[in-house]
Amino acid sequence: MTEARQLLLVDPDERFARLLQGYLGGEGWRVVWMDDGRAALAALATLAPDAVLMELNLPHVDAFELVSAIGARPNPPPVVVCSRAPRLRSWSKQTLAELGIEHALCRPVRLATILEALDDVVGSRRSREIAQRRGAGNGHARPERASAPAPVPRT
């Protein structure tokens, strides 16, 4: 049996958090919920989550301060934003990447869409780690040698 992936969920909405804990728990995720940015920063001192899912509108600590703190960690987990903030709809992928956000979802959103985004960012991260290991630490993956196609018999 594989170990559950760990998600740090940072969202002040308890109802949403409980819904996600139940749904994602059934999909192989262990969800650790923090209801504000200050608690999330403290939790990051002891947690090594596979991903962070967060709201932009957080009490006590600005969401961008939290994203910056996550990005400053060694081997930082991918950050997915799932927010009601209208400004999120106008941000480009480049803006999100510059902020350290790998995926953004606007609420309301289907739970399956959240799961797909998390699986995507965690899978992409694991693929990059494997590629780096194959590249003997130089940051470049060695291309796999393609085998020659089998000859086609003539009739």
C-alpha positions in Angstrom: 0.0 0.0 0.0 1.3 3.4 -0.9 1.7 6.1 1.7 -0.9 8.9 1.7 0.2 12.1 0.1 0.0 15.1 2.5 -1.7 18.3 1.7 -1.5 21.5 3.7 -4.8 23.2 3.3 -4.9 26.9 4.3 -8.4 28.3 4.3 -10.5 30.1 6.8 -13.7 28.4 5.6 -14.2 25.4 8.0 -17.1 24.0 6.0 -15.0 23.9 2.8 -12.0 22.4 4.7 -14.1 19.6 6.2 -15.6 18.9 2.8 -12.1 18.7 1.2 -10.8 16.6 4.1 -13.5 14.0 3.5 -13.3 14.0 -0.3 -9.5 14.1 -0.6 -9.0 11.6 2.3 -11.0 9.1 0.2 -8.6 9.8 -2.7 -5.4 9.0 -0.8 -4.6 12.5 0.6 -4.0 13.2 4.3 -5.2 16.8 4.7 -3.8 19.0 7.4 -6.0 22.1 7.8 -4.9 25.5 9.0 -7.5 28.3 9.1 -5.0 31.2 8.8 -1.6 32.2 7.4 0.1 32.5 10.8 -0.9 28.9 11.7 0.3 27.7 8.3 3.7 29.3 8.7 4.1 27.7 12.1 3.0 24.3 10.7 5.5 24.5 7.9 8.3 24.3 10.5 7.3 20.6 11.1 5.4 19.5 8.0 6.8 18.4 4.7 3.6 18.5 2.6 3.4 17.2 -1.0 1.4 20.2 -1.9 -0.2 23.3 -0.4 -3.8 24.3 -1.3 -4.7 27.8 -0.2 -7.2 30.7 -0.3 -5.8 34.1 -1.2 -7.9 36.0 1.5 -6.3 34.8 4.7 -6.3 36.3 8.2 -3.1 37.3 10.1 -0.6 36.7 7.2 -0.9 37.9 3.7 -1.2 35.0 1.2 1.7 36.3 -0.9 3.9 36.3 2.3 2.9 32.7 2.8 3.6 31.7 -0.8 7.0 33.5 -0.5 7.9 31.6 2.7 6.9 28.3 1.1 9.1 29.1 -2.0 12.1 29.9 0.3 12.1 26.4 1.7 14.5 23.7 0.3 12.5 21.6 -2.1 9.3 23.6 -1.7 6.0 21.9 -2.3 3.8 23.1 -5.2 1.2 25.7 -4.4 -2.3 25.6 -5.7 -4.7 28.5 -5.0 -8.4 27.9 -4.8 -10.0 31.2 -4.1 -13.1 33.3 -4.3 -11.0 36.4 -5.0 -12.2 37.9 -8.3 -8.7 39.2 -9.2 -7.5 35.6 -9.6 -9.5 35.4 -12.9 -7.4 38.1 -14.5 -4.0 36.7 -13.7 -1.9 35.1 -16.5 0.0 31.9 -16.0 3.2 33.9 -16.1 2.0 36.1 -13.3 1.0 33.1 -11.2 4.4 31.4 -11.9 6.2 34.6 -10.9 4.3 34.6 -7.6 5.2 30.9 -7.0 1.7 29.6 -7.7 1.6 26.5 -9.9 -2.1 26.3 -10.4 -5.1 28.5 -9.7 -8.8 27.7 -9.4 -11.6 30.1 -9.0 -14.5 29.1 -6.7 -17.0 27.7 -7.0 -15.2 24.7 -8.3 -15.9 20.9 -8.5 -14.0 18.8 -6.0 -12.8 16.6 -8.8 -11.2 19.6 -10.4 -9.3 20.3 -7.2 -8.1 16.7 -7.1 -7.0 16.8 -10.7 -5.0 20.0 -10.1 -3.3 18.5 -7.0 -2.5 15.3 -8.8 -1.1 17.3 -11.8 1.2 19.5 -9.7 2.5 16.6 -7.5 2.9 14.3 -10.6 4.8 17.1 -12.4 7.1 17.6 -9.4 7.8 13.9 -9.1 8.6 13.7 -12.9 11.1 16.6 -12.6 12.8 14.9 -9.6 13.1 11.6 -11.5 14.5 13.5 -14.6 17.1 15.3 -12.4 18.2 12.0 -10.8 18.6 10.4 -14.3 20.7 13.4 -15.4 23.4 12.5 -12.8 22.8 15.7 -10.9 23.6 18.1 -13.8 20.0 19.2 -14.1 19.6 17.6 -17.6 17.9 14.3 -18.1 19.7 11.9 -20.4 17.5 11.1 -23.4 16.5 7.5 -23.5 17.8 5.7 -26.5 15.0 4.7 -28.9 15.3 1.2 -30.2 15.2 0.6 -33.9 11.9 -0.3 -35.3 11.4 -4.0 -36.1 11.8 -4.8 -39.8 8.6 -5.2 -41.7 8.5 -8.6 -43.3 8.0 -8.6 -47.1 5.4 -10.8 -48.6 
